[in-house]
Amino acid sequence: MNIRNGFTFFLMLLLLAIGNSALAQSAPKKAYEVAVYYFPNYHVDSINERWHGKGWTEWDLVKISRPRFEGHLQPKVPTWGYFNEADPVWASKEIDAAADNGIDVFIYDWYWYEPFGQYLQEGLEKGFLKAPNNQRLKFALMWANHNWANIHPTPYTNFQEKLTDGKVSAATWNTITDYIIEHYFKQPNYWKIDGKPYFSIFETTNFIASFGSLEKAGAAMQLFEDKVKKAGFPGLHFNCIDQGLTDNSVQHTLHNKATAGDAFKALKTASLTSYNFLYAYDLSKAGWPTASYQKAIDANASYWPVIGNKYPGIEYYPNVTMGWDVTPRLVQSDKFDTFKGYPWTPVFNGDNTPEAFQSALVKAKAFVDLKNHQHKIVILNAWNEWTEGSYLLPEERTGTKYLEAIKHVFGQP
């Protein structure tokens, strides 16, 4: 190659690079962010082995589930089989399936119990974070700080032995927050809103009860935010799950006249959301043994604007739930004949089709548009709640149709 031809070739490469850079900068961003809850109980965990035996995972309940009434769509059979989510090869496959179909974030149900420390963390730490393609998705934490009960499975009496308590001491909270910042927030693909790491709590009342007052709980959350700022972030985006969080529950916890609004203010809550459809849809009045998925959609679509307007300055991110069937968490030989409260509840059984799910996604999209949210965020339940009947992973009856519904509604920029 002579000098002239070499210069021409170099110039062509330079122009191509400039063009690609400009194209990348001008590429439209997605108008919406779609996050999905990830329940990481499908890998071997040492605490589970202490409670349930060597090698146990919640796949064991999925495998033995059976129909409980005529026409009941059990068992659910995962197309990919009963894989180990803590294996980065499998995690890589999950990431691709999610990213290819319009999902932006995995929100991991995350556990830390005072007697044991971390629980169920290896799906995230050994699976997702070790996957070579993990930059295709963001991730975040929803601290599932509820008491852990033995519901694997639950007998007809609905007796649920408490295996450990979800409340934590100030010292443990200090340890937890240090760990979260160092191991998660500093990851380049941790989900941030306005540069602030997103952190959610499942049972806000249990968090408040850990400290005994709104003032002390607020101080604990302020401690967390101060650490987050010291680590170089502009602040913390704190999200509350609204399940069970009412004026009555706050007053019962504190034995005073505080309200849910007081709690949100004390904790500097930036946003609210739901974990599933069931806070707005009362299963105790839904019939037996099945409940209407369409009525659940309608109840939640009516709830979103109510809660969205109730607390000025706090955004509400609507939840769309794919399904509900907790019968795998019941003793399979016991009768399924009456409502007793979770997990003895009616189920969605076949009417939660991919088409019905897509219609709910459309309603959620319309809600965030109508509210003119600064952040157009929709949260889904769930990626892999197989034993609650809510999963987006491929299943033998419907394949990838639920994922395709997400892509159809939210997959384009």
N, C-alpha and C positions, 0 to 999 in steps of 0.2 A: 504494500500500500504506500503510494507516494504521499508527500506532505500535504498536497492540496486535497487529495481524497480523504486523508486522515482528518484534516480540519473540517471538511464537509460532514464526515461521519460523526465527529464530536459535536458539531453544531446541531445535527439532527437529534442526537441523544439529549442535548440540553433543551431543545425546544419541546421534545416529547415529555421530559421530566417536568418542565414548567407547565405544560398543558395538563398533565395528570394531576399536578398539585392544585391548579386552579379548579379543575373538575371536582377534586375531592373537597375543596373548600366550598364550592357552590352546591354540592350535593344536598338535597333537602333532608332535614332531620325528621325523625318520626314525630308526628304531632302528639302521640299518646305513648305512655309507658305502661306496659302490662307486666305486672308482677304476679307470681304464683307461689303459694305456700308449699313447702317441701317438708314432709314428715319423715325423719331419718331413722326409722325403726326396722330397716330391712338389711341390716348387717349385724354381725355378732358383736355384742357388747358385754363386757365383763360383769356389769351390774345386772343386766338381764340374765346372765348365766347364774348369778347368785340366786335370783328370784325364780327362774323357770327351768334351769338346767343347761348343761353344756350344749353349745351350738344353737340355742334357741334364737329365733327372730320372729317378727310378726308374720312372716311368710307362713309359719306353721299354722296360723289360724286361717289364712287365705286358702290353703291347700285342703283343709278338712270341712270348709263351709258347705252347706247343703241347702236345698230349698226348704223353707219353713211353712209354705202354704202353696196351694195350687197356682201354678204360673209364676212362681217366684224365680227371678233370674239370678240364681246362685248355682254353682260357684262362679266367681269372676276369675277368668283365666288370662293372665297377662301374656300377650303375644311374645314378649321377649323372655318368658320364663321367670323363674324365681332367682333373679340375679343379685349379686352382692354390690350394693351401692357404694361401698367403700373401696371398690376396685376402680382405679382411675380410667381403665379401659371402658368399663361400663358407664362411668360418669361422663366420659367424652361422648358416648353415644347419646346420653340423655341431653347433654348440652346442645349437640347438633339438632336433635329433634325439637327442642324448645326454640332455639334461635331461628331455625328454618321456618317456624310457624308463628312468628310474631310475638314471642315471649321475650321480655327484656331482662327480667330479674327473677332469681330464685330467692324467696324469703325462707330461710331455714328456721324451723321450730328448733329452738336452742335451749339446752337444759344445763343447770348447775345447781345441784342440791347440796346443802351444807354438809351432810355427813359423808358425801362421796366425792364432791367436786363435779367435774364434767360428766355428762351422760349423753350418749348417742351422738357424740361429736365427730366420729370417724367418717361418717358419710360426707361431711363437709371437708374435714381436714385431710383425710387420706384419699377421698374420692374426688370431689369437685376441685379442691385447690391443687391437687396433683395432676389433674387432667391437662394434657398439652394444649387443649383448645379453650381453656376456661375463660380467656379474655373475650370470648363471644357473648358471654352473659355477665351481668352484674349479679352480686349477691348481697344479702342483708340478713339481719338477725331479728327474729321475733322471740323474745325471752319467754318461754312457756313456763311461767313460775307458779303453776298450779300444783296442788298436792298430787302426788303420783299414787294412784290406787291400783289394786290388782283387779283389772277388768279383762284379763287375758287367759281364760274367758270369765264371764260373769254368770253366776247361777241364777236360777228362777227367783230366789228370794231377793235378788238385786243387792246382796251384801257385798260391799266393796272395801276390802281391807286396805287401809292406808299404809303404803309402803315407805313413804317419806314425805316430809312437809316442804311446801314451796316457799315458806318465809325464810329470810336470810338475816344474819346479823350485820351490823355496820362494818365489822371487820371483813366479812365475806364479800359484801358489796364493794368494798375497796379493792379487794383482790380481783373480783369479777371485772370491774371496770378497767383496771390496769390490763388484764388479759385481753379484753375485747379490743381496746385501742391498739395494743401492740400486735396482736395476731390477726385481726380482721380489718379494722378501720384503715390501717396502713397499706392494705392490699390495693393495688391500682384499680381493681374492678369492684371495690366495695361501692354499693349504691349510695349516692349522695344527692341531696336535693338542695339546690342553691349552694353547693359545695359542702353542705353539712351532712355527716353520716346519718343515715336513717336507722333508728333503733326503736323497736316496738316492744310493748309489754302486754302479755295476754291477760293477766289478772291484776289490774291496777289496784284494786282493793286489797289484795294480798301483799302487794308492795307497800302500800300505806300501813297495813297492819304490822309489817316487819319493823316499822320505826315508831308506831304508836300515835302519831299525830301528823296532820298535814304539814305543819311547819318543819318537822324533822324529815319527813319524806321529801319535801321540797328542797331542803338543804342537801339531802343525799343526791338528788338529781342535779342540783347546782354543782356539787362536787364533781360529778361525772362530766358536766359541761365544761367546767374549769380545766379538767384534765384534757378534754378534747381540744380546747383552744390552745392549751400549752403544747399539744402535739402538732399544732400548725393548721388546724381547721378553723373555719369561721364560727363554728358552734355545733350544736347537736340538734338534729331533727328528731324530736321525740314524738312517737305515735302511740296512741292508746287504742287497744281493741275494746270495742263497746260492749262485748258480750257480758251481760250481767252487771254492767257498770251503770248504776242508777242512783238517784238521790237516796233511796231507801237503803241500798247496799252500802253506800258511803256512811250513812248515819248509823247503820247497824255495826259497821266496823269500828267507828270512832265513838259511838254512844253520845253523839251530839247532833246539832242541826246543820252540819255541813252538807253541801250539795255536790253533785257530780261536777257542776261548773266550778265550784271552789277547788275541787281536786285538780281539774284541768289547769286552772290558773296557777295553783301552787307548784305544779310540776312543769310549768311552761310548755304545755302541750301544743305542738304545731299542727297535728292532724289526728283525725279519728278514722277508723275503718272497722270492718267486721271480719270475723274469721270464717263464717259461713252464713247461709240463709236463715238459720234457725233462731236468731234473736228476734227477727221481725215476723217470723212465721211460727205460730204456736202449734207444735205437734200434738199437744195434749188434746186439742180440739179438731184434729185433722182427719179423724177416722181411723179405721183399723182393718186390715194390717197395712194398707197403703195410704199414702198421702199424695195430694195433687202437686205436681211440680209447677204447673201453670199458676196455681194459687200462690205458691211460694214466690214465683217471679213477681206476680202482681203485688204481693204484700211488701216485698223488698223495694220494688220500684216506687211504691207509695211512701215507704219509710225514708228513702234517701233524701228527698227534699225537706222532710221534717227535721231530721237530725242535722242536715246540712245547713239549715237556717237557725238552729237552736243555739249555737255557740259562736257568736261573731268572732271573726279572726282566726277560727280553727277550720281548716279544710276537712271535708269528708270525702274519702275515696271509696266509691261503691265496690261491693263485693259481688261476684257472680259465682255461684256454687254449681258444680257439675252434677252432683248426685248425693244421695243419702241412703245408706243401708248399713246399719251397724250390727246386723245379725252375725257376722263372723266373730264378733267379740262376745257372743253368748254361748253358754254350754249347749252344744248342738243336740243333745238328747232331751233337753227340757222343752216343755211346750212353749209355743210362741202365741200367746192368747190374750195378752192385755198390756196396756200402757203402764209402765212403772217409773217412767223417767229414764234418762240416759243410763245404759244403752238399750233399754227395752222400749223402743219407740217404733212407730210405723215407718215405712220406707217409701222412697221413690222407686217405682218398679216398672220401668219401660217407657213411661211418659217423659222422662228426662232424656229425650232423644238429642242427637247432635243438632237437629234443626231447632228444637226448643231451646237448647243451650245457646245457640247462635242468636235467637231472638232476644234472650236476656242480655247478651253482650251488646247488642244494638241499643237496648234501653240504657245500659250503663254508659255507653258512649254518648248517647243523647243527653244524659244527665250531666256529665262533666262539661259538655258543650253549653247546655242551658245555664249552668251555674257560672259559666265563664271562669272556671278555675284557672289560677295562675299555673297550676301543675295538673295536667290532664292524665291522671293516674287511675287505673282500674286494677283491682286485686282479685285473683281467682283462687278458688278452693276446688281441688287441690291437685298438685302434680301426682301424688302417690298415696293418698289416704285410702288404700285398698280396703281396709277393714271398717271404714266408714262409708264405703261406696262412693267415694268422690276421687276420681283419678283421671288424669289427662294422658297418661302413658297408654300406648296401644293395648287393647284388650280384644280377645278373639271375636266377640260379637260385632264390635263396631270399628275395629282397626284403628286408623288414625283420624277418624272423622271429627272427633272433638278438637284435635289440634288444627285440623283444616278449617274448622269454624272460626277459631281465633285468627288464623292467617287471613281469612276472608274479610273479617271485620277490622282487624288492627295491623295486618301485616305490611301494608303499604305506607311509605313516608307521607 
